[in-house]
Amino acid sequence: MKITQIRNATQVIEYAGKTFLIDPFLAPKGMYPGFEGTANSHLRNPLVELPMTIEKIIAVDAVLLTHTHPDHWDETAVNVIPKDQLIFVQHEGDESILRSQGFTNLQIFSEKTDFYGISFTRTFCQHGSEAAFEHEQMAEILGEVTGVIFNHADEDKLYIVGDTIWVPQVEEIMKQEQPGVVVLNTGWAHVLGFGPIIMGKEDVLKTHNVLPEAKIVATHMGAVNHALVTTKEMSDYVSALSLNDFVFVPEDGETVSL
């Protein structure tokens, strides 16, 4: 498989001969205000430009959305992706959102999905702390998100962990599924008063300890105001721990072949 880092959690993944666009966040630099109530909210999103043309990014067989937060599915993506593009979504709620935006070729992904021999499994995510989800308004904002496992007879199992902090359920999924490749969202994005809502540097080491033979690709860094870990900081951390043979930290526009 090949994983091309685009920006933030947006990636193009070539898997079993098919190409998937993951969580497209396609706006020009600085188009949106920073997320209110989060770290560095005075900064405008996205913080950086796309590394290639939108036309090249969206030339895929299918789009897969882990959820519809605006740094994973933004207004620009809604406007530029063809309305008949096949898009896989996590549940009926997201399907309804995309139908209201004019999209017509939608599918809720599951293990029963057979897309040219590829199956998908939804996995648990907790997009913030217990305290955040005990706060009614914050729980509504964070909402329901998912990870996804790709399976195909000719490929290693791929686990896109999604927007989650490290929780026992995620560790258990890793132990049970034993994926060969893991994509981690590691920008350590912070909501003021509630702490991180996605993983950070130390979670890369935790993942390696649970899955010592797996290849890990770190993403979701350096593109939104509240992400506190940069790509360079992650690269330095990986090098300091001598994990370069196992952990990949691609720059925007860079492709990792696995």
C-alpha positions in Angstrom: 0.0 0.0 0.0 1.0 3.6 -0.4 -0.1 6.4 2.0 0.3 10.0 0.7 0.1 12.7 3.4 -1.9 15.6 2.1 -2.6 17.9 5.1 -4.0 17.4 8.6 -5.8 14.0 8.7 -6.3 14.1 4.9 -4.5 11.3 3.1 -4.7 9.5 -0.2 -4.3 5.8 0.4 -3.6 3.2 -2.3 -4.8 -0.1 -1.0 -5.4 -3.4 -2.9 -5.4 -1.5 -6.2 -8.0 1.1 -5.2 -7.4 4.7 -4.2 -9.1 6.3 -1.2 -9.3 9.9 -0.1 -9.5 10.1 3.7 -11.2 13.0 5.5 -10.7 15.8 2.9 -9.9 19.2 4.4 -9.3 21.2 1.2 -9.6 24.9 1.9 -6.9 27.5 1.0 -4.6 28.6 3.9 -6.4 30.8 6.4 -9.9 30.5 5.1 -11.6 29.7 8.4 -11.3 31.2 11.9 -9.7 29.1 14.6 -11.8 26.7 16.6 -13.4 28.7 19.4 -12.5 27.5 22.9 -9.4 25.7 21.8 -5.7 26.3 22.0 -4.3 29.1 19.7 -7.8 30.0 18.6 -6.5 33.3 17.2 -4.9 31.4 14.4 -6.8 30.9 11.2 -7.3 27.5 9.6 -5.8 25.8 7.8 -2.3 26.9 8.8 -0.7 25.7 5.6 -1.5 25.4 2.0 -2.2 22.1 0.2 0.9 20.5 -1.2 -0.7 19.7 -4.6 -3.7 20.6 -6.7 -7.2 19.8 -5.6 -7.8 18.1 -8.9 -5.0 15.6 -8.2 -6.2 15.0 -4.6 -9.7 14.2 -5.5 -8.9 11.9 -8.4 -9.7 8.7 -6.4 -12.0 5.7 -6.5 -13.8 6.6 -3.3 -13.8 9.0 -0.3 -13.9 7.8 3.2 -15.0 10.0 6.1 -14.3 9.1 9.7 -16.6 12.0 10.7 -17.8 15.4 9.5 -15.9 17.8 11.8 -14.9 20.8 9.6 -11.1 19.9 9.7 -12.0 16.5 8.2 -14.9 17.5 5.8 -14.9 21.2 5.0 -16.9 23.5 2.9 -14.3 23.4 0.1 -14.5 19.6 0.0 -18.3 19.9 -0.2 -18.0 22.3 -3.2 -15.3 20.5 -5.2 -15.9 16.8 -4.8 -18.4 15.6 -7.5 -21.8 15.0 -6.1 -21.9 11.4 -7.6 -18.5 10.4 -6.0 -18.7 7.3 -4.0 -18.3 8.3 -0.3 -18.2 5.9 2.6 -19.5 7.3 5.9 -19.7 6.0 9.4 -23.5 6.0 10.1 -26.9 7.3 9.0 -26.3 10.6 10.7 -23.4 11.5 8.5 -25.1 10.0 5.5 -28.0 12.4 6.1 -25.6 15.4 6.4 -24.0 14.6 3.0 -27.4 13.9 1.3 -28.4 17.4 2.4 -25.3 18.7 0.8 -26.3 17.1 -2.5 -24.2 13.9 -2.5 -26.0 10.9 -4.1 -23.6 8.0 -4.0 -23.2 7.2 -0.3 -22.6 4.0 1.6 -22.3 3.3 5.3 -19.2 1.1 5.6 -19.0 -2.1 7.5 -17.5 -5.6 7.6 -20.3 -6.6 5.2 -19.1 -4.0 2.6 -17.3 -5.7 -0.2 -15.5 -3.0 -2.3 -13.5 -5.0 -4.8 -12.6 -7.5 -2.1 -11.9 -4.8 0.5 -13.9 -4.8 3.7 -14.1 -2.1 6.4 -14.7 -2.4 10.1 -15.8 0.5 12.2 -13.8 0.9 15.4 -14.3 2.7 18.7 -13.0 6.3 19.2 -13.2 8.6 22.2 -12.6 12.1 20.9 -11.7 13.6 24.2 -11.6 13.0 28.0 -14.3 11.6 30.2 -14.7 15.0 31.6 -15.4 16.5 28.2 -18.1 13.9 27.5 -19.7 14.5 30.9 -20.1 18.1 29.8 -23.3 18.2 27.7 -22.3 21.0 25.3 -18.8 19.7 24.8 -20.0 16.2 24.3 -22.3 17.4 21.5 -19.5 19.3 19.8 -17.1 16.4 20.0 -19.8 14.0 18.8 -19.4 10.5 17.5 -16.4 9.6 15.4 -14.9 6.4 14.2 -11.8 4.6 13.3 -11.7 2.1 10.4 -9.9 -1.2 9.6 -9.2 -2.1 6.0 -9.0 -5.7 5.1 -8.0 -7.4 1.9 -6.5 -10.8 1.1 -3.5 -9.3 -0.7 -2.7 -6.5 1.8 -1.6 -6.0 5.4 -4.5 -5.1 7.6 -4.7 -1.3 7.9 -6.0 0.4 11.0 -6.9 4.1 10.7 -7.3 4.9 14.4 -9.1 8.2 13.9 -9.7 11.1 16.2 -9.4 9.6 19.7 -7.3 9.8 22.8 -5.6 6.6 24.1 -8.2 4.6 25.9 -8.4 0.9 26.8 -10.8 0.1 24.0 -8.3 1.3 21.4 -5.5 -0.7 22.9 -7.8 -3.8 22.9 -8.6 -3.3 19.2 -4.9 -3.2 18.4 -4.3 -6.4 20.4 -7.2 -8.2 18.9 -6.8 -7.2 15.3 -3.0 -7.1 15.0 -2.9 -4.7 12.1 0.3 -4.5 10.1 -0.1 -0.8 9.4 -1.5 1.8 11.8 -2.3 5.5 11.0 -2.4 7.6 14.1 -3.8 11.1 14.5 -1.1 12.6 16.7 -1.4 16.4 16.7 -2.4 16.4 20.4 -5.2 18.9 19.7 -6.4 20.7 22.9 -9.8 22.1 24.0 -9.4 24.7 26.7 -10.4 23.3 30.1 -10.7 19.7 28.9 -7.2 18.8 27.5 -6.3 16.7 24.5 -8.9 15.3 22.1 -6.6 13.3 19.9 -3.3 11.4 20.5 0.2 12.9 20.8 3.8 11.8 20.8 3.7 9.3 23.7 0.9 7.5 22.0 3.2 6.6 19.2 5.4 4.8 21.7 2.4 3.1 23.3 1.3 1.8 19.9 4.8 0.5 19.1 4.9 -1.3 22.5 1.5 -3.0 21.8 2.3 -3.7 18.1 6.1 -4.0 17.9 6.2 -5.2 14.3 3.6 -2.8 12.9 4.4 0.2 10.7 3.0 3.4 12.2 2.2 6.5 10.2 1.7 9.7 12.2 -0.6 12.4 10.8 -3.0 15.2 11.8 -0.2 17.6 12.7 0.7 21.2 11.9 -2.4 22.3 10.0 -5.0 23.4 12.5 -4.8 25.9 15.4 -5.4 23.6 18.3 -2.9 20.8 17.3 0.1 21.3 19.6 2.5 18.7 18.2 4.2 19.6 14.9 5.6 17.2 12.3 9.1 18.3 13.2 8.6 17.6 16.9 7.2 14.2 16.1 10.1 13.4 13.8 12.6 14.4 16.5 10.8 12.3 19.0 10.8 9.3 16.8 14.5 9.7 16.0 15.4 10.2 19.7 13.8 6.8 20.5 15.4 5.1 17.5 12.0 4.2 16.1 12.6 5.3 12.5 12.3 1.7 11.1 8.8 1.5 12.5 7.4 5.0 12.6 6.9 7.3 9.6 6.2 11.0 9.8 5.5 12.1 6.3 5.6 15.8 5.3 2.6 17.1 3.4 2.8 15.8 -0.2 5.1 12.9 0.8 4.2 9.2 0.1 5.1 6.3 2.3 5.2 2.9 0.6 4.5 0.0 3.0 
